[in-house]
Amino acid sequence: MELTIVQKIAVYALPVIFAITLHEAAHGYVAKLFGDRTAYILGRVSLNPLRHIDPIGTILIPSLTMLFGGILFGWAKPVPVDFGRLNNPKRDMLWVALAGPGANLVMAVLWAAVMKFAMAASLGSFSEPLAFMGLAGVQINAVLMVLNLMPILPLDGGRIAVSLLPDRLAYRYAQLEPYGLMILVLLLFSGALGAIISPLISLTVSLLVSLFGL
């Protein structure tokens, strides 16, 4: 079944909002656990989407990518983390960075379960839209997880790399952060980003779908 533009927006809206909101809230929550209350004080450890939505990154860009095709791309307002306030800044940075992609993995599994339920239950006219929404949730969270694990600062994968590298290499690697967004944009518009992460996204979706026997 080919979805119309309106149907695509209806199916993808909820998964996109949850994926981005919980990703950012997870960063703030784990940062609080490890000693940095910055995000908590600013009200960013919240499940309220309005606290995380970026009009361009959360609404405009994902809508355009849905309309014109390609990898669903987007972002939310970054949760502020003062790594210097963490109990052990270099070590704890790893767990704060992993929290976002980890939240996306959990959500991908839950959306796969929703898809399984929709296909197994007798929900009448609601079964097919719910199944489509479940698949959309799996795909969106797979994209966000894989994309954010790329070792490019300021993505989560870049933070993970800084945490794991020896101090001297970590310091040099961190100096690349001002150029990270430029590198990401170049990869996106050159098509290299899709070539790198599309196979990993497809593998993730296939594993989750097969896990639930779909």
Buried (B, 14 or more C-beta within 10 A) or exposed (E): EEBEEEEBBBBBBBBBBBBBBBBBBBBBBBBBBBBBEBBBEEEBBBEEBEBBBBEEBBBEBBBEBBEEEBBBBBBBBBBBBEBEBBEEBBEBBBBBBBBBBBBBBBBBBBBBBBBBBBBEEEBEEEBEBBBBBBBBBBBBBBBBBBBBBBBBBBBBBBBBBBBBBEEEEBEEBBEEBEEBEEBBEEBBEEEEBBEEBBEBBEEBBEEBBEEBEB
